[in-house]
Amino acid sequence: MNPPPAAASSSRSSLIAAAADRPADDPIFALNAEAVRRRKAGESILNATLGALMEDDGRLAVMPVVREALAAVDPLRAAAYAPISGEPAFLEAALRDVFGNKPRARHTTTAATPDGTNALHHAIVNFVEPGQALLTTDYHWGPYETLATHTGRRVETFPMFDRAGAFDLDAFERALRDQVARQGRSLVLLNTPCNNPTGYSLDRGEREGLAAIVREVSSRGTVALLIDLAYAHFGGGVASAQLDAFDDLGEGGVLLVAWTVSKAFAQYGARIGALLAAHDSEDERRRIANALSFSCRGTWSNCNHLGMLAITELLSDPRKRVRCEAERGRLIELLAQRVRAFNEHAGRAGLRYPRYEGGFFVTVFTADSAACARRMRELGVYVVPVRGAVRVALCSTPAAEVPRLVEALQQGLAAAGG
Ligand SMILES: Cc1ncc(COP(=O)(O)O)c(C=O)c1O
């Protein structure tokens, strides 16, 4: 009888080399799991880690009109495959939600994606060559790196803030020129308004300055400027106003918009979103539309049909739209109260953080974010350490808890040496 095969060595993996040493879990979800475990064990825990808007009592904040719309979709329609690039009525509704009746809407092609994450995915695989880097701010949403690594691309960053705490346009210009000179192209990912993790929203002057730089540099190579609108509704004003400055991005410029229902409809689980690409040339729009459709086929094939039909109804039926705005308005106000409370207490405590007028998160700068977050965990307060700061999720912190949060931040900063 043959001996049984030797047990596989634990150091040998059946995975390809690049996949064999992936981190086990998203660190934010791991911190959240620890916070939840401690709370279940009876401790008083303030969990300011997760990026979902919670009611003051800790339940997920939702919009009833969205639940009703999902329930009202014809099950037979929902059961059928959706078109590869998305339902035409959905694409039109998403386009109008972003651009309203602005002329730009006529020069834009749209593809449905499972939420904002995958809108970013499609931008990366179609506007950055394998091996090349995309460009973003040094403070950015961690999955930008996961998406880039996973698709064989890289991330290069530029300092987000200048010494005065404003968006560092000079640093952006230097980084963009340099990248375009090396790569012949650039995909810039910019999350505004309500940047995750800093909470910062570019003001009109900063958006105009940014556009002028892109216009100039795009005479030397392709510059795809992607505005990640994940938190657009929480930044005050309508999305189209955020994009006005980017109407003209010059010869080699293209405007991309990552649009998602996750935060806008408090519907994180449905995975509904879109990537919009605005370009003046009809030929180029056709090429982009084909490329995006190919990417859809080559990844998820087609999106959640039920969700797309429900969101289309909410965006197109005037009465449901009004209800949506009212229910979303309540959520916006819930968050605004927390932002006001934070500015009041953190301002009084002298914490250092960027201009914060709204949004799910804010970052408080610190010399040692790991030490700061560790001390805060000892006090039962969970925040996410990032490079040079801790990210605080006001979206999951009731206004009444803000004084405890700020007190813990002060103690954390003291432990971190400032
Ligand atoms: C900056 C940013 N962009 C995009 C997303 C995408 O979220 P989703 O894939 O749920 O639309 C998120 C979610 O947290 C985010 O924070």
The ligand as an ORCA input file, in Angstrom:
! r2SCAN-3c Opt
* xyz 0 1
  C     -14.543     57.728     -0.458
  C     -15.443     56.594     -0.806
  N     -15.628     56.312     -2.087
  C     -16.421     55.324     -2.472
  C     -17.079     54.544     -1.545
  C     -17.885     53.457     -2.107
  O     -18.892     52.921     -1.391
  P     -19.913     51.990     -2.121
  O     -19.131     50.976     -2.876
  O     -20.721     51.400     -1.043
  O     -20.678     52.866     -3.027
  C     -16.907     54.787     -0.180
  C     -17.545     53.977      0.858
  O     -17.305     54.022      2.019
  C     -16.072     55.853      0.196
  O     -15.865     56.177      1.477
*
